[in-house]
């Protein structure tokens, strides 16, 4: 018998650098801690459990948690002809050995909802439908905090949980000891106890899902590996799924769902689809019997990077290490297999576990479980329709969370397949929307980012953290210029964009050092990393006053914002206006030279994007600033973090509607700088060869002119609530134009400013941020953007019917601006109380330096179920709950800064 303490002491230290893949191959059999697996039910014949049908509406590939959940939900939603193909037996890939934990609270409102649905499915729905027990055990969850920052994070989760009815309690160390007598509390700061967390049994859950799905008409075929995906190109040049080839026959289908887990990348290649995930070893050990452990809650000790899962009268102990082992050659034949545990890697978890539950030091190890899991670059699953092939959906890359997220994600994926989009805001999981094509097949980026996401899985989620891995992939033309001026960059979709400017000088992002793992030497005196570390707080950061100066310089003089990472698209062609009328909620069919702020909606009236659309005239062939085209033309400027999302949405609509026009991407060819503030006109009049007066250059117009001898497109717009212009400049001319503006602005006090300042300035003015204030499950009426909808015209547009129906029925949730007198930092997820009842939560918050107040935006509802009118908003008494503490708040029905919009029009 091996003991925890012996394993800890015997594991050899890192005597030599460990190569990326150094573990032995899979052994014949290892022991998982479950009484039953589905391996024993196999026939061993190699023949499919039933012949594949000739056709199907949907073919789901992979019989793990996601495959079974998706099949079940498709069948439950009424889809006939659903077929699930599993190359071996259900659960045989990665699901069979999973720990099966379910924690209800995460720092994401959408994920809390997804987890709640999984819990409902396994604890309530499946037993009711089938009469079978899924193996759900509700023993509670306990999060351990060894410092204030960690407990603050848990308190944020507690406040969010109140919005969704998730019971949780912050416990003192002594209260924790009463709950869990075997726990060492000497180093505890506090804990968060969630009584209704629990565990799932993989075999019990998946077999019950299969039973329920087949009862509703789904077909599940085991021992039927997929050998090919047939893709056809339609008359409009669009690639679409045509059929699935198996070793036992071909199934014609318009829809394939890739739920193949670790093997999803190989399955994607069969259809020409990039699936950006990597396979790694993930391990836990199972102890012998522990007296007194029965009925104890599961434990997550994030600071020790370890979890303790109750396993009857024993514990499963696992965690996330900084040096995980990559599975380089993923075997197609691997089923119900486990790897040998590498104790050199795993020992760090033993130390943390023994410290938390000291009895483990003398407890025997009954078995080890080390199996493959798939991990992604941002530790989020890969879902949705692939950008390369229509009808090819992903449901993979779940980062060891496939069981707990399976129910919620299976339902959303089914809704996606049936209705063309999910019911909830799944942007953070959407493969088509969140990764630029330059990243999805970039192995270095995928590997580095996946490693960092794994290694930091249990790190505190701070509001302004940035990755160190996979950086400097996409740089704009001003990158080096701004770097030397102290720019501290943020990473968004591969782009390096300005965050804020440090007076301490250059802070370059260095090549990824894997946190010293695999024999790599860690960077020393790493300025960028040190500045990030200063951000690791839920209070105002040390450079709060630096961002304040950037904001107030913009308000009182002028600032230059490098926004070159913006998406810059052209919509051109014979039916460009027809497409624009349908795509955009506002009327953009104006004369060339006009610029319109608009939304794009989905069929349900949800906001897929907000952007500016400028009508343009044809230019010269090959010009990124004014391209040549026949028919009509529109120039689209879109926030860079959501540019891929916009590209995918527009492309999908153009394909579905078969409009005769093109979407061109000039994001890399053009830079973009925004000069904003009361002195912007005086400075730019020295640089631009055009009259900038209100009469000659009114707000929401644009024209091509020259700056420093270079041709630019100047637009009079603002995203910060000041008079200002954007300059869209060919890449090669950006530095020259930038220097000319800075030279002209020097005597007026011009300053560089970054996106941290934009965040503050824009929320102060009440401008929306897509995917914060605006999401695909929010409508323009709810978000206060009814003015962007051309409802007074007769022009049809996507989502119009839904918006009109909502307008007639009434608005039952509304975005509201709040301010607090107390200067307290807020970041989102705070609960909103109205007259003593929780009515919503904050989506986005920041500090407004001009009004000297904390500003927060959140959607609220009427607890009685009635419409949320402006009178309802005005009549309530509000409090915002931050980390368990409430602060009196004032609700605003107009922007608290310049509510009459005088400044953007040049009236100071």
Secondary structure, DSSP 8 states (H G I E B T S, - for coil): -EEHHHHHHHS----S---SS-S---BS----S-S--GGGG---S-S-SS---SB-SEEEE--SHHHHHHHHHHHHTT--SEEEE-SSSTTTTTGGG---EE----S-HHHHHHHHHHHHIIIIIHHHHHS-----B---EEEEESSHHHHHHHHHHHHHHHHHT---EEE-HHHHHHH-TT---TT--EEEEETT-EE--HHHHHHHHHHHHHHTT-EEE-S--EEEEEEEE-TTS-EEEEEEEETTEEEE-S-EEE--GGGHHHHHHHTT----EEEEEEEEEEE---TT-TT--EEEEGGGTEEEEEETTEEEEEE--TT--B--S--TT--S-B----HHHHHHHHHHHHHHSGGGGG-EEEEEEEEEEEEETTS--EEEE-SSSBTEEEEE--TT-HHHHHHHHHHHHHHHHHHSS-SS--GGGBHHHHS-HHHHT-HHHHHHHHHHHHHTTTS---TT---SSS-SSB--TTHHHHHTTTEEEEEETTEEEEEEE-TT---------GGGGGG----SS-HHHHHHHHT--SS--TTHHHHHHHHHHHHHS-EEEE-TTSEEEEEEETTHHHHHHHHBSS-----TTBEEEEEEE-TTSBEEEEEEEEEE---BTT-SSSB--SSEEEEEEE-GGGHHHHHHHHHHHHHHHT-S-EEEE-TTTEEEEEEESTTHHHHHTTTBSS--STTTS-TTBEEEEEETTEEEEEE---SSSSSEEEEEEEGGGHHHHHHHHHHHHGGGT-EEE-HHHHHHHHHHHT---BTTTB-TT-BTTTTT-GGGS-TTS----TTHHHHHHHHHH--S-EEEEEEESS-----S--EEEETTEEEEEEEEEEEETTTTEEEEEEEE--TTS----HHHHHH--EEEEETTEEEEEEEESS-SS-TT--GGGT--
